[in-house]
Amino acid sequence: MKAYNFIIKYRLIISVILILGGIYVNYAGSFWPAFPLYLIGAILVFSHFFFGPLRLIQEYMENGDLEGAEKVLNSIKFPNLLYKPIRSVYYTLKGNIAMSKQDFDSAETMMKKGLDLGMPMKEAEGASMLQMGMLAMQKGNTKQGESYIRQAIRKGLPDKENEAAAYLQMCSIMMNKREFRAAKDFFRKAKACKPTTPQIVSQIKEIEKYISRMPG
């Protein structure tokens, strides 16, 4: 795995070395002995621009190292050359990092670019829709936020934590609209997910204090 990550990280440099080696072999001998060096070098150049170094981000994201992940993303100088599904992931990750910095305008722009390109999995699309909904809510656009969150629920979400977050957000929206029956229904769905994220568990406990007293 480390060797694979090393190749991904330095494949452009490796490709240049291989191609220069091919030129030397071609000059000193003939074309065919140099051909494998040319071919491998060309494949590495192609993969560098077409697939990018996103594989390197996984470890950073798993460790919660957003700064390291951002450095990898910033190393991609020509994102428009990336394979379309990978380009979508690139913009989504850029949006996630912008959200972590509370740069909501940039986050929204990047998320929209990712969604417009199409996500590789429906669950990933649902998660992006949910984030767009949260962004809209933070900016005070409740109508747009509700639309995005409903779409997220329809598309499907990657895990129970995201589902619970979506249902709780819908519960809050319905409470503000005084649609109490719908609010209770969304609250029950959120609890049924049995989330473990402290922030979501805290929200459930807080809402539970007074939701039973609501009419409907």
TORZA-372084 format. One record per residue (C-alpha): x, y, z. Coordinates in steps of 0.001 Angstrom, whole numbers, plus 500000, padded with zeros to 6 digits. Layout:
N
XYZ...
***
This chain:
216
500000500000500000502823502404500892504575501576497627501338502248495726500858505598497494504497506463496744503924505846493032500743507964493066502517510807494869505600510866492647504344509352489398504787512567487395508460512760488412508857509022487763507263509424484333509708512206483396512648510036484482511328507088482453510726509167479338514187510750479584515613507250480042513699506156476961515125509034474947518637508046476021518114504354475179516559505352471845519515507584471047522159505086472202520519502033470691517150501881468905513453502621469406512120499212470507514298498798473622513159502307474602509466501624473886508587500125477348510054503186479044508038505491476785504869503448477349505098503292481159506018506974481296503017507900479133500659505779481271501898507488484426501421510966482885497907510029481741496919508605485148498330511673486941496004514055485105493045511700484493492741510070487929494636512530490107496021511821493586492636511448495348493623507996496603496081509759498918493273511710500591491615508644502124494171508241504908494056511948505770490237511947505912490156508810508068492554510479510521490599513735510482493593515573509007491741518099506852494888520185506384496695517217504836493690516435502648493526520045501498497210519979500504496540516960498273493530518688496701495537521860496119498191519815494310495654519186491524496369522035489130494025521012486299490823519568487848488954519816484541491209517052483174490057514601485864487739511727484951484184513024485491483220510927488581486588511706490174486136515400489362482779515254491141484428513776494250487160516432494034484634519295494170482641517580496923485758517219499069486647520862498405483154521744499585483531519649502742486789521376503639485266524806502956482380523875505281484816522883508023486267526405507730482732527872507787483318529330504324479730528614503342479724530482500011482721528526498703481290525304500133478005525846498280479786526624495008481949523490495225479071521238496306476950522421493391479769521703490949480060518178492366476315517554492132476094518966488594478756516493487474476835513584489019477968511544491996479341508012491480476862506540494024473309507549494942474191507507498646477033509939497995474639512169496075472213512015498992474949513010501438475880515988499244472213516996499006471992516868502795475043519101503137473555521533500625470389521564502697472347522299505875474175525114504084470906526634502885469495526470506422472570528191507853472127530957505298468471531345506331466990529886503140464569527424504765462590526685501605465687525722499625467057523819502604463890521744502925463964520953499196467556519709499344466976517624502489463871515973501036465884515123497917468643513703500129466174511401501887464739510245498541468189509597497074469275507618500118471984508367502658475181506397503371474522505570507042472115505877509966473920508929511351473241510899508173469652509638508075469072510748511651470564514186510904468267514580507888465143513539509818466011515836512727466499518750510367463123518016508766461591517760512244462918521225513065461581522649509792458139521144510382458065522524513934458819526014512625456026525594510063453725524415512897453130521126511089453367519208514344452162515806513130454845515762510441457421516975512984456600514059515304456817511603512432460277512820511436461372512749515077460303509096515426462263508241512279465340510005513661465154508041516943464617504777515046468016505289513388469614504927516855472402507431516132475530507516518293477051510849517210477083513005520375475727516107518636472771514213517143472061512354520414472060515715522220469599517173519690467255514211520130467313514598523925466637518320523627463683517924521241462283515027523284461737517367526241458869519173524566457786517336521391455308515145523312453470518298524409452885519393520834449392519037519357448796516636516465
***
